[in-house]
C-alpha cells in the first residue's frame, strides 16, 4: 500500500514506517500474551479497513460486521501460529478474506440492499439515467461472471487499494498468479465497458 | 494501463455498481465494544497460556508443585490450631474459666472440681491403683501400667 493510497484509508498504518511497524510488532506480542488493551488498540487500527473489505465480500453491513468480529476472534485463536517479525496486516486480512469467502459459500446471505444511486448534484436526464443503468447492468453481469477468486482480487486491488504482493499473501498464492487473475478480470470488465467507450456515464 | 496501479475507469465502473461500504452507518464504538467483549475469553486463555509457559517448567513438573501447594493450604490451619491448643495448655490458669483455679501442668480431674455424678462414674470404672497413680499418691509407673491394663 503506497502512502498515497493508504491515505484513503486513515485507519491503515503506513507500511513503510519502520518505527510504526516496530510498534505494531510490539502490540502483536502483547496481544500474544493476552493483553486486552493491546488487542483493543490493534483492533482499532484495522477495524475500518477490515469492515470495508468485509463489506466488499459480503455485500451487507450486518454480515460485514459479523465477519470483522469473527476475523479478530480468529486472530486470538491463531496468534500462536503468527510468526514474530512478519507483517500483521496480510496475515490478518488473509484470515478475514478466507472466512468471508467461506461464509459466502456456506451462509445464506441476507437480502443485499439495493445498490444506492450515486449522489448527483443535478438530476440526470432520462437518457443519461438510462445509459448509466445500462452500464451498471453490464458491469454487474461482468463482475458476476468472474470466478470467485478473480472477483475477490479485482475488488481488493481496484477498490480496497491492496497491492499484488499483499493480495498474494492474503490469498496464499503467488504474485504471478494474482497478476494473471487480475489481468483476466480486467479483460472481462473492459469488454463489458467497451460499448460505453467515449460516453460520459459519470452523471 | 499497467498491472501495478488501479485502472481509474474500472474503479469508476466498479464503484457505480458496488455499493460503497456504509461506514457512516456503523456504530464503531458498539462494534469495538462487542468485539472486546467477545475477545475476553480468548484473551484470558492467552494469559493463562502465557503464565503457564512463563514458569519455564514442563507440565509434568508443575503438577506436583500445585499438589504441594494444596497440601500447604491444609497444613496451615492445622498448624495454627495445634499451636493455639498448645498455647492454651501452657498458659497458667484456665483462660476459659478464669476463676477455676487451674494450675499449670495439673490435670483437671485432680482438682476435685468434677460434678458428683461424674466422680461416681470415675469411682466405679477406674481401678484404685490407677486412681492413686493419677492423684500422685502412687508414683510407680509400673503400677499405673498394670492398673491401666486391668491387672
Boltz contact constraints between the chains, C-beta under 6 A:
constraints:
  - contact:
      token1: [A, 33]
      token2: [B, 50]
      max_distance: 6.0
  - contact:
      token1: [A, 34]
      token2: [B, 43]
      max_distance: 6.0
  - contact:
      token1: [A, 34]
      token2: [B, 46]
      max_distance: 6.0
  - contact:
      token1: [A, 34]
      token2: [B, 47]
      max_distance: 6.0
  - contact:
      token1: [A, 34]
      token2: [B, 50]
      max_distance: 6.0
  - contact:
      token1: [A, 36]
      token2: [B, 43]
      max_distance: 6.0
  - contact:
      token1: [A, 39]
      token2: [B, 39]
      max_distance: 6.0
  - contact:
      token1: [A, 40]
      token2: [B, 36]
      max_distance: 6.0
  - contact:
      token1: [A, 43]
      token2: [B, 35]
      max_distance: 6.0
  - contact:
      token1: [A, 52]
      token2: [B, 21]
      max_distance: 6.0
  - contact:
      token1: [A, 55]
      token2: [B, 21]
      max_distance: 6.0
  - contact:
      token1: [A, 61]
      token2: [B, 22]
      max_distance: 6.0
  - contact:
      token1: [A, 61]
      token2: [B, 25]
      max_distance: 6.0
  - contact:
      token1: [A, 65]
      token2: [B, 31]
      max_distance: 6.0
  - contact:
      token1: [A, 69]
      token2: [B, 35]
      max_distance: 6.0
  - contact:
      token1: [A, 72]
      token2: [B, 35]
      max_distance: 6.0
  - contact:
      token1: [A, 73]
      token2: [B, 38]
      max_distance: 6.0
  - contact:
      token1: [A, 76]
      token2: [B, 39]
      max_distance: 6.0
  - contact:
      token1: [A, 76]
      token2: [B, 42]
      max_distance: 6.0
  - contact:
      token1: [A, 77]
      token2: [B, 42]
      max_distance: 6.0
  - contact:
      token1: [A, 115]
      token2: [B, 19]
      max_distance: 6.0
  - contact:
      token1: [A, 116]
      token2: [B, 19]
      max_distance: 6.0
  - contact:
      token1: [A, 136]
      token2: [B, 16]
      max_distance: 6.0
  - contact:
      token1: [A, 136]
      token2: [B, 17]
      max_distance: 6.0
  - contact:
      token1: [A, 139]
      token2: [B, 13]
      max_distance: 6.0
  - contact:
      token1: [A, 139]
      token2: [B, 17]
      max_distance: 6.0
  - contact:
      token1: [A, 140]
      token2: [B, 17]
      max_distance: 6.0
  - contact:
      token1: [A, 158]
      token2: [B, 6]
      max_distance: 6.0
  - contact:
      token1: [A, 158]
      token2: [B, 10]
      max_distance: 6.0
  - contact:
      token1: [A, 158]
      token2: [B, 11]
      max_distance: 6.0
  - contact:
      token1: [A, 158]
      token2: [B, 14]
      max_distance: 6.0
  - contact:
      token1: [A, 159]
      token2: [B, 14]
      max_distance: 6.0
  - contact:
      token1: [A, 179]
      token2: [B, 3]
      max_distance: 6.0
  - contact:
      token1: [A, 182]
      token2: [B, 3]
      max_distance: 6.0
  - contact:
      token1: [A, 189]
      token2: [B, 10]
      max_distance: 6.0
  - contact:
      token1: [A, 193]
      token2: [B, 13]
      max_distance: 6.0
